[in-house]
Amino acid sequence: MRFASKILRKGQQQHKQKVILSRYPYTHSISFISSLFMTMQSTIPTRKRCRLLLTVVVSLLCCQQQLLVSAFHPTTSHHHRRIVAITGDVKHTSHLTAMHDQKPSNTNTNESPLLVDKDEEKAGLPLDTLWGRALDTVEDVIRLAGRIPIENGWVDPPMTTDESPTLVVLGSGWAAHSLLKIVDTTKTRLILISPSNHFVFTPMLASSSVGTVELRSMTESVRAANPSVNYIEGSATDVDIENQMVTVELMKFSNDIKEKNRAPLQIRYDKLVVAVGCKIADQLVPGAAEHCLRLKSCDDSRRLRTAIGESLELASRPDVADSPSLPDAERQRRREERRKRATFCVIGGGPTGVEFAGELSDFLRYATRERVGVFENLKNDYRIVVVEGMDKLLPPFDPALRDHALNSLRRAGVEVRLNTFTTKVEEDFVMLSPKGSDEQEKLEFGVCLWAAGTAPVPFVETLLKKLPEEARARGNRINVDKWMRCPTLSPDSFGSILVLGDAAAFPTESAVLPQTAQVAGQQGAYTARLICRGYDLTATPPVLKEDIDFARASWLKLRGLNEAEGFKFLNLGLLAYVGSGEALSQVQIGEVPIVSYAGSTSFVLWRSVYLVKQVATRNRVLILFDWAKRLFFGYDITRL
């Protein structure tokens, strides 16, 4: 422990050994063992491998929280990105450098630690926030432990009546799922309304779209997340704020199920949590919504996987097959048609677009292997084109990491068009225009993915019309205060509606918080604790109600929480996969940058963290099996 503490102290000094503490330690032996296995079996040089192994153990010993709760729920995440541990004394230069104890001649340019120099002294570690989160976790463990007898059927679930306080949650994404995992349902009637009866681990949708993992391995039923939830499969279409009623349109089942009544429901609530997320902004360019695929849900991933397979089959048909006996003109025409059918266009250079391009590149490289690939005939014909309107990929990352991502994609054969706008999308082509130019280029494709921008879902616009004008934020998000409450027209209804995740515009000193899974997950957990502790949300600041039990009141007063603290986002950094077994790791704790790293070692971290952050042991086991299948048997090329 003395040695671990020494490393941690050095981690706060620039150009010293860097250690990253994970909020999600390897609390499950299966996750820990698998991570060690991947580390020892990787092609990382022995010295780096030992350093990585050492720091994973250090993170286990020294983590601040989530020691037990990770088996029950996630509370943070993003597109994306999760944190484990890495050490290394690194120096930032004009190019990627190796670890300090390696000679330049042994440097692997595909596996590079990067430390971005900071010209300003950053604030210290948010120790108060970390300590508060640790105590919050203690509360969560005690509360969730009381749910074990119910989940195992040892006792009957608590009975609530129509007179019980009703908490209605809209959505089943990161914010709603985190709230669902933590909230106490012994005294509250919990109703969840969503068109999807499951939570999906969205950072792995790109992997599922090519078959690296299966969709059912990364989803959890909302009823499994909380056995006491009353789930309604439908979408909220309207809300009566003064009378505290929400209108729900029920989902239509398949034609095999006969429905007799699908009349809208009126659901009363005492507290309404709006966690409906956002949608892809595919209305910005003519034709994008009609002719582009998206990657936001399980259905999107399934359609995209089918489209990729169909595109390759179409490019392999006899009418475009090559033959030496054909005239040169005909061979050229067929080649151009094959290339068109096997061209995959990705609009957007953010995390979704880059990760999908990386996963797709791996898949196509496997499928077109010489002599053994099932689509070997397309080895020189397929194309992946990423179109980005800005002059850089992955804007949230540090510049050195963005450059590494760009170089990694291009080494894998991906065409990256920066400073290029999409002006129009048709059934089989897009029109591209370089920034600052009136020229138009026609790019024909077989499959086009739209991964650029977000827009509010219809219910958010409906709710904004019922709220005062100051509730409308930029991008038609909903302004909230530091307790996640949105403004209302009447003081009597204030505090009855809380807005979380992508739909909320939470103010900070510089700007509103980004629309990421990490933000949404933390807001969901915060709101669940706010409700469980019994605060009066009509007061500012919210104070403890007089009728809460003595033990809870004493504990909260001991912590100085007579008044509710506002939400504090703890930024843990970013991770992204860029293909070819390489990933990016930008690690920080709050505003304190720790280290930026890129390469195959970062890929081990990326997989390890994604494994640990799965919401249940079942998911971790299934993900491991999927990775093992991919390792030993390759990608599944069949179309079902």
C-alpha positions in Angstrom: 0.0 0.0 0.0 2.9 2.4 0.7 4.1 1.7 -2.9 0.7 2.3 -4.3 0.4 5.6 -2.3 3.7 6.7 -3.7 2.5 6.1 -7.2 -0.7 8.0 -6.5 1.2 11.0 -5.2 3.4 11.1 -8.2 0.2 11.0 -10.4 -0.6 14.6 -9.5 2.7 15.9 -10.9 3.2 16.6 -14.5 5.6 14.4 -16.4 5.6 11.8 -13.6 4.1 8.4 -13.3 0.4 8.5 -14.1 -2.2 6.4 -12.3 -5.9 6.5 -13.1 -8.4 5.5 -10.4 -11.5 3.9 -11.8 -14.9 4.4 -10.3 -15.7 1.0 -11.6 -13.0 -1.3 -10.2 -12.7 -5.0 -11.0 -15.0 -6.0 -8.2 -16.0 -9.2 -10.0 -13.4 -11.9 -10.3 -14.5 -12.9 -13.8 -13.9 -9.3 -15.0 -10.6 -9.1 -13.3 -9.3 -12.5 -14.5 -10.4 -11.7 -18.1 -8.6 -8.4 -18.0 -5.4 -10.0 -16.8 -5.7 -12.6 -19.4 -6.1 -10.1 -22.2 -3.2 -8.1 -20.8 -0.8 -11.1 -20.6 -1.9 -12.5 -24.0 -1.5 -9.2 -25.9 1.4 -8.3 -28.1 2.4 -5.5 -25.8 6.1 -5.4 -25.0 6.9 -7.2 -21.7 7.9 -4.0 -19.8 4.7 -2.2 -20.8 2.6 -5.3 -20.0 4.0 -5.5 -16.5 3.4 -1.8 -15.9 -0.2 -2.1 -17.1 -0.7 -5.1 -14.9 0.8 -3.3 -11.9 -1.5 -0.3 -12.2 -4.6 -2.4 -12.7 -3.8 -3.9 -9.3 -3.1 -0.5 -7.8 -6.5 0.8 -9.0 -8.1 -2.2 -7.3 -6.5 -1.4 -4.0 -7.0 2.4 -4.1 -10.3 3.0 -5.8 -12.6 5.5 -4.0 -16.0 3.9 -4.6 -18.2 1.4 -6.4 -16.5 -1.3 -4.4 -19.7 -3.4 -4.3 -22.3 -1.6 -6.2 -21.0 -2.2 -9.7 -22.8 -5.6 -9.5 -26.0 -3.7 -9.2 -25.9 -0.6 -11.3 -23.8 1.8 -13.4 -23.7 5.5 -12.5 -21.4 7.0 -15.1 -20.4 6.5 -18.6 -20.2 8.1 -22.3 -19.9 7.4 -25.7 -18.7 7.4 -24.3 -15.9 6.5 -22.3 -14.6 4.6 -19.2 -11.5 4.7 -17.1 -9.0 2.1 -15.8 -5.4 2.4 -14.9 -2.2 3.1 -16.9 1.3 4.2 -15.8 4.2 5.7 -17.7 6.5 8.7 -17.6 5.8 10.3 -20.9 6.8 13.4 -22.8 4.8 15.4 -25.3 6.7 16.1 -28.6 5.6 16.8 -32.1 5.1 13.1 -32.7 4.0 10.1 -30.7 6.7 8.9 -28.3 7.4 5.7 -26.5 7.6 5.0 -22.8 10.5 6.8 -21.0 12.4 3.6 -20.4 12.4 2.5 -24.0 14.8 3.5 -26.7 13.5 5.3 -29.7 14.6 2.5 -31.9 12.1 0.2 -30.1 9.2 2.6 -30.4 6.0 1.2 -31.8 4.2 4.0 -33.6 0.9 2.2 -33.4 1.1 2.0 -29.6 1.9 5.4 -28.1 1.5 7.1 -24.8 0.6 10.8 -25.2 0.7 13.4 -22.5 -0.6 16.7 -23.7 1.2 19.6 -22.1 -1.0 22.0 -20.1 0.0 25.6 -20.0 -2.1 26.4 -17.0 -2.1 24.9 -13.6 -5.3 22.9 -13.2 -7.5 22.7 -10.1 -6.7 19.9 -7.6 -8.5 16.6 -7.4 -12.1 17.0 -6.4 -11.6 15.1 -3.1 -14.8 16.4 -1.6 -16.8 15.1 -4.5 -15.0 11.7 -4.5 -15.6 11.3 -0.8 -19.3 12.3 -1.2 -19.7 9.7 -3.9 -18.1 7.1 -1.7 -20.6 7.7 1.0 -23.4 7.8 -1.5 -22.3 4.3 -2.6 -22.6 3.1 1.0 -26.2 4.2 1.0 -26.8 2.5 -2.4 -25.3 -0.8 -1.2 -27.6 -0.9 1.9 -30.7 0.0 -0.2 -29.9 -2.5 -2.9 -29.0 -5.3 -0.4 -32.6 -5.0 0.8 -33.8 -5.8 -2.7 -32.0 -9.2 -2.8 -34.8 -11.2 -1.0 -37.3 -9.7 -3.4 -35.3 -10.5 -6.5 -34.8 -14.1 -5.4 -38.4 -14.6 -4.5 -37.8 -15.1 -0.8 -40.4 -12.5 0.1 -43.2 -10.7 -1.6 -42.5 -7.4 -3.1 -43.8 -4.3 -1.2 -47.3 -3.4 -2.0 -48.1 0.1 -3.0 -51.6 1.6 -3.6 -53.0 4.3 -5.9 -52.6 6.6 -2.9 -48.8 6.1 -2.7 -46.6 8.8 -4.1 -46.2 8.0 -7.8 -42.9 8.5 -9.6 -43.3 8.4 -13.4 -40.1 8.0 -15.4 -40.1 8.6 -19.2 -37.4 6.7 -21.1 -35.1 3.6 -20.5 -31.7 5.0 -21.4 -28.7 5.8 -19.3 -30.4 8.3 -17.0 -33.6 6.3 -16.5 -31.7 3.1 -16.0 -29.4 4.5 -13.3 -32.4 5.9 -11.5 -34.2 2.6 -11.8 -31.3 0.7 -10.3 -31.0 2.9 -7.2 -34.5 4.3 -6.4 -36.3 2.9 -3.3 -39.7 1.5 -4.3 -40.8 0.4 -0.8 -42.8 3.6 -0.3 -43.1 4.9 -3.9 -45.1 3.6 -6.8 -42.7 3.5 -9.7 -44.0 3.6 -13.3 -41.6 3.6 -16.2 -42.9 4.5 -19.7 -40.8 3.8 -22.7 -41.2 2.3 -26.2 -38.2 0.1 -25.4 -38.5 -2.5 -22.6 -34.8 -2.7 -22.2 -31.6 -0.7 -21.5 -28.9 -1.0 -24.2 -25.2 -0.4 -23.6 -25.0 2.2 -26.4 -21.1 2.5 -26.6 -21.0 -1.0 -28.1 -23.7 -0.5 -30.8 -20.9 -0.1 -33.3 -19.5 -3.5 -32.3 -22.9 -5.1 -32.6 -23.5 -3.6 -36.1 -20.7 -5.9 -37.5 -21.2 -8.9 -35.2 -18.3 -8.4 -32.8 -20.9 -8.8 -30.0 -24.5 -9.7 -30.1 -27.3 -7.3 -29.1 -28.7 -9.5 -26.4 -25.3 -9.6 -24.7 -25.4 -5.8 -24.0 -29.1 -5.3 -23.0 -31.0 -5.6 -19.8 -34.8 -5.7 -19.3 -36.2 -2.8 -17.3 -38.0 -5.4 -15.2 -34.8 -7.1 -14.4 -33.2 -3.8 -13.5 -35.9 -3.2 -10.8 -38.4 -6.0 -10.1 -40.8 -3.5 -8.5 -41.2 -1.3 -11.6 -44.6 -1.0 -13.3 -43.6 -0.9 -16.9 -45.8 0.5 -19.8 -44.6 0.0 -23.3 -45.5 3.2 -25.0 -44.5 6.8 -25.6 -45.5 9.9 -23.8 -47.3 12.3 -26.2 -48.6 15.0 -23.9 -48.5 16.3 -20.3 -50.9 18.3 -18.2 -48.6 20.0 -15.7 -51.2 21.7 -13.5 -53.2 18.5 -13.0 -50.0 16.3 -13.1 -51.2 13.9 -15.8 -49.2 12.4 -18.6 -50.8 11.0 -21.8 -49.3 7.8 -23.1 -49.8 6.2 -26.5 -49.3 2.5 -26.4 -47.0 0.7 -28.7 -48.4 -1.3 -31.6 -47.4 -4.9 -31.6 -46.7 -7.1 -34.6 -49.4 -8.3 -36.8 -49.3 -11.7 -35.1 -50.7 -10.2 -31.9 -54.3 -9.0 -32.0 -55.0 -5.9 -30.0 -58.5 -4.9 -29.1 -57.8 -1.6 -27.4 -55.0 0.9 -27.9 -56.7 4.0 -26.5 -54.3 6.5 -25.0 -53.7 6.2 -21.2 -53.8 9.0 -18.7 -51.2 8.4 -15.9 -51.2 10.5 -12.8 -47.8 11.5 -11.2 -46.5 13.2 -8.2 -43.0 13.4 -9.7 -42.3 13.2 -13.4 -38.7 12.4 -14.5 -38.2 13.2 -18.2 -35.3 11.1 -19.5 -36.4 10.6 -23.1 -32.9 11.3 -24.6 -32.5 12.7 -28.1 -32.7 11.5 -31.7 -30.3 11.7 -34.7 -30.5 15.1 -36.4 -31.1 13.6 -39.9 -33.4 16.4 -41.0 -30.6 18.9 -41.5 -29.8 17.7 -45.0 -32.4 16.9 -47.7 -32.8 13.1 -48.2 -30.8 12.1 -45.1 -33.8 10.8 -43.1 -35.1 8.8 -46.1 -31.9 7.3 -47.4 -29.4 7.1 -44.4 -29.2 4.5 -41.7 -28.7 5.5 -38.0 -27.0 4.0 -35.0 -29.0 4.9 -31.9 -30.8 1.8 -30.9 -30.8 -2.0 -31.2 -33.2 -1.8 -34.2 -30.8 0.6 -35.9 -27.8 -1.8 -35.2 -29.8 -4.7 -36.6 -30.8 -2.9 -39.8 -27.2 -1.7 -40.3 -25.8 -5.2 -39.9 -28.3 -6.5 -42.4 -27.5 -3.7 -44.9 -23.8 -4.3 -44.7 -24.3 -8.0 -45.6 -26.7 -7.2 -48.4 -24.4 -4.6 -49.8 -21.5 -7.2 -50.0 -23.8 -9.8 -51.5 -25.0 -7.3 -54.1 -21.4 -6.4 -55.0 -20.7 -10.2 -55.5 -23.5 -10.9 -58.0 -22.6 -12.3 -61.4 -23.7 -9.1 -63.3 -20.7 -7.3 -61.9 -18.2 -10.2 -61.6 -14.8 -9.7 -63.1 -13.6 -12.0 -65.9 -10.4 -11.9 -68.0 -12.4 -12.7 -71.1 -14.4 -9.6 -71.0 -13.5 -6.5 -73.0 -11.6 -3.8 -71.1 -14.5 -1.3 -71.2 -16.9 -3.9 -69.7 -14.4 -4.9 -67.0 -14.0 -1.2 -66.1 -17.7 -0.7 -66.0 -18.2 -3.7 -63.7 -15.4 -2.6 -61.4 -17.0 0.8 -61.0 -20.3 -0.8 -60.2 -18.8 -3.2 -57.7 -17.0 -0.3 -56.0 -20.2 1.6 -55.8 -22.1 -1.3 -54.2 -19.3 -1.9 -51.8 -18.8 1.7 -50.7 -19.8 2.5 -47.1 -20.2 6.2 -46.4 -20.2 7.6 -42.8 -21.5 11.1 -42.3 -20.0 12.5 -39.1 -16.6 12.3 -37.5 -17.6 12.1 -33.9 -17.3 9.1 -31.6 -20.2 7.2 -33.3 -18.9 7.7 -36.8 -15.2 6.9 -36.0 -16.0 3.8 -33.9 -18.3 2.4 -36.6 -15.6 3.1 -39.3 -13.0 1.3 -37.2 -15.3 -1.7 -36.5 -16.4 -1.9 -40.1 -12.8 -1.7 -41.3 -11.9 -4.7 -39.1 -14.9 -6.7 -40.4 -14.2 -6.0 -44.1 -10.5 -6.8 -43.7 -11.5 -10.2 -42.2 -14.2 -10.9 -44.8 -11.9 -10.1 -47.8 -8.8 -12.0 -46.6 -6.8 -13.5 -49.5 -7.7 -17.1 -50.3 -9.8 -17.6 -47.1 -12.1 -14.6 -47.0 -15.7 -15.2 -48.1 -15.7 -11.9 -50.0 -12.1 -12.2 -51.3 -13.3 -10.9 -54.7 -14.0 -7.5 -53.1 -10.6 -7.1 -51.5 -9.6 -4.2 -53.8 -13.1 -2.9 -54.3 -14.6 -2.0 -51.0 -14.3 1.5 -49.6 -15.1 3.2 -46.3 -15.5 7.0 -46.5 -15.9 9.2 -43.5 -17.2 12.7 -44.2 -16.7 15.4 -41.5 -17.5 19.1 -41.8 -14.9 20.2 -39.3 -11.2 20.2 -39.7 -10.8 17.4 -37.1 -12.2 14.1 -35.9 -13.4 13.4 -32.4 -13.6 17.1 -31.2 -13.8 16.2 -27.5 -10.4 14.5 -27.5 -7.0 16.2 -27.2 -5.3 17.2 -30.5 -2.6 14.5 -30.3 -5.2 11.8 -29.9 -7.3 13.2 -32.7 -4.3 13.0 -35.0 -3.6 9.4 -33.9 -7.2 8.5 -34.7 -7.0 10.1 -38.2 -3.7 8.4 -39.0 -4.9 5.0 -37.7 -8.0 5.1 -39.8 -6.1 6.1 -42.9 -3.5 3.3 -42.3 -6.5 0.9 -42.3 -7.6 2.2 -45.7 -10.4 4.4 -44.6 -10.8 7.6 -46.6 -11.4 10.6 -44.3 -12.8 13.8 -45.9 -12.3 16.7 -43.5 -13.7 20.2 -44.1 -16.4 18.6 -46.3 -20.1 19.2 -46.1 -22.9 16.9 -47.2 -25.5 19.0 -49.1 -27.9 16.3 -50.4 -28.5 12.6 -50.0 -30.3 10.5 -52.7 -31.0 6.7 -52.8 -27.5 5.7 -53.8 -25.3 8.8 -53.7 -24.5 11.9 -51.6 -23.4 15.3 -52.8 -20.3 16.6 -51.1 -19.0 20.2 -51.0 -15.6 21.2 -49.7 -15.7 24.0 -47.1 -15.5 27.4 -48.7 -16.1 26.1 -52.2 -19.1 25.9 -54.5 -17.9 22.7 -56.1 -20.1 19.6 -55.8 -18.8 16.0 -55.8 -21.0 13.0 -56.3 -20.1 10.0 -54.1 -22.0 6.8 -54.8 -22.5 4.3 -52.0 -24.1 1.0 -51.1 -24.7 1.9 -47.5 -24.7 5.4 -45.8 -24.7 5.9 -42.1 -25.8 9.3 -40.7 -23.9 10.0 -37.4 -23.9 13.8 -37.4 -25.7 15.8 -34.7 -28.6 15.3 -32.4 -32.1 16.7 -32.1 -34.8 16.7 -29.5 -37.5 14.0 -29.5 -41.1 15.2 -30.1 -42.1 15.0 -26.4 -39.5 17.6 -25.5 -41.0 20.1 -27.9 -44.4 19.3 -26.5 -43.2 19.9 -22.9 -41.4 23.1 -23.9 -44.7 24.6 -25.1 -46.2 24.0 -21.6 -43.2 25.7 -19.8 -42.2 29.4 -19.6 -39.9 30.7 -22.3 -36.8 30.7 -20.1 -37.1 26.9 -20.1 -36.0 26.7 -23.7 -32.3 26.3 -24.1 -30.1 26.2 -27.2 -30.9 23.2 -29.4 -34.4 23.0 -27.9 -33.1 21.4 -24.8 -34.8 22.1 -21.4 -33.0 24.4 -18.9 -32.7 23.0 -15.4 -31.4 24.3 -12.1 -28.7 22.5 -10.2 -31.3 20.1 -8.7 -32.4 19.1 -12.2 -35.8 20.9 -11.9 -37.2 22.7 -14.9 -39.1 26.0 -14.5 -42.9 25.9 -14.6 -45.6 28.5 -15.2 -47.1 28.0 -11.7 -45.3 27.9 -8.4 -47.6 25.1 -7.3 -46.2 22.8 -10.0 -42.6 23.7 -9.5 -40.4 20.8 -8.4 -42.8 18.2 -9.9 -40.8 17.8 -13.1 -37.2 16.8 -13.3 -35.3 16.6 -16.6 -32.3 14.4 -17.1 -29.8 13.3 -19.7 -29.7 14.5 -23.3 -33.0 16.4 -22.9 -31.6 18.6 -20.1 -29.4 21.7 -20.5 -27.5 21.7 -17.2 -25.5 25.0 -16.7 -21.8 25.0 -15.8 -19.3 27.9 -15.5 -18.4 27.6 -19.2 -21.3 25.9 -21.0 -24.0 23.3 -20.6 -23.0 19.7 -20.0 -22.6 17.6 -23.1 -25.1 15.0 -24.2 -23.1 11.9 -23.1 -24.0 8.7 -21.4 -21.5 9.6 -18.6 -23.5 12.7 -17.8 -26.8 11.0 -18.1 -25.8 8.1 -15.8 -24.6 10.4 -13.1 -27.7 12.6 -13.3 -29.9 9.5 -13.0 -28.1 8.3 -9.9 -28.2 11.8 -8.3 -31.9 12.2 -8.9 -32.7 8.7 -7.4 -30.8 9.7 -4.2 -32.6 13.0 -4.2 -36.0 11.3 -4.2 -35.0 8.4 -1.8 -33.7 10.8 0.9 -37.1 12.5 1.0 -36.2 16.1 0.1 -38.9 18.7 -0.5 -38.3 19.6 -4.1 -40.7 22.5 -4.0 -38.2 24.4 -1.8 -35.0 26.1 -2.9 -32.7 24.7 -1.9 -34.6 21.4 -1.3 -34.7 20.5 2.4 -35.5 17.3 4.3 -39.1 16.7 5.0 -40.3 16.4 8.5 -41.8 13.0 8.2 -38.7 11.0 7.2 -37.5 8.3 9.5 -35.1 9.2 12.3 -32.2 7.0 11.1 -32.1 8.5 7.6 -32.5 12.0 8.9 -29.6 11.5 11.4 -27.3 10.1 8.7 -28.0 12.9 6.3 -27.6 15.6 9.0 -24.3 13.9 10.1 -23.2 14.4 6.5 -24.3 18.0 6.4 -27.1 17.3 3.9 -30.0 18.9 5.7 -30.2 20.8 2.4 -29.7 19.0 -0.9 -26.5 19.5 -2.7 -26.7 20.5 -6.3 -25.6 18.0 -9.0 -21.9 17.9 -9.6 -20.6 16.1 -12.7 -17.4 14.2 -12.2 -15.7 13.9 -15.6 -13.6 10.7 -15.8 -12.4 11.1 -19.4 -13.1 9.5 -22.7 -12.4 6.3 -24.6 -12.8 5.5 -28.2 -12.0 2.5 -30.5 -10.4 3.4 -33.9 -10.0 -0.1 -35.4 -7.0 -2.3 -36.1 -6.9 -3.2 -32.4 -6.2 0.4 -31.3 -8.1 2.7 -29.0 -7.8 6.2 -27.5 -7.7 6.9 -23.8 -8.1 10.4 -22.5 -8.2 10.1 -18.7 -9.0 12.8 -16.2 -10.6 13.1 -12.7 -12.8 16.1 -12.7 -10.8 18.9 -14.3 -7.5 17.3 -13.6 -5.9 15.7 -16.7 -4.1 12.5 -15.9 -2.8 11.0 -19.2 -3.7 10.6 -22.8 -2.8 7.3 -24.4 -3.3 5.7 -27.8 -2.5 2.3 -29.2 -3.0 -1.4 -28.5 -2.4 -1.0 -24.8 -5.3 1.5 -24.7 -7.3 -1.2 -26.6 -6.9 -3.5 -23.6 -8.1 -0.8 -21.3 -11.0 0.0 -23.6 -12.2 -3.6 -23.6 -11.6 -4.1 -19.9 -13.6 -1.1 -18.9 -16.4 -1.9 -21.3 -16.6 -5.3 -19.7 -16.6 -4.0 -16.1 -19.2 -1.4 -16.9 -21.8 -3.9 -18.1 -24.8 -3.6 -15.9 -25.1 -7.2 -14.8 -22.9 -10.3 -14.4 -25.0 -12.0 -17.1 -23.9 -9.3 -19.6 -20.2 -9.7 -18.6 -20.3 -13.4 -19.2 -22.1 -13.0 -22.6 -19.7 -10.3 -23.8 -16.8 -12.5 -22.9 -18.3 -15.4 -24.9 -18.9 -13.1 -27.9 -15.3 -11.9 -27.8 -14.1 -15.5 -27.5 -16.3 -16.6 -30.5 -14.9 -13.7 -32.5 -11.3 -14.7 -31.5 -11.6 -18.4 -32.4 -14.2 -18.5 -35.1 -14.1 -15.0 -36.7 -17.0 -12.9 -37.7 -20.4 -14.4 -38.5 -21.1 -13.6 -42.1 -24.6 -15.2 -42.3 -27.7 -13.0 -42.9 -30.7 -14.0 -40.8 
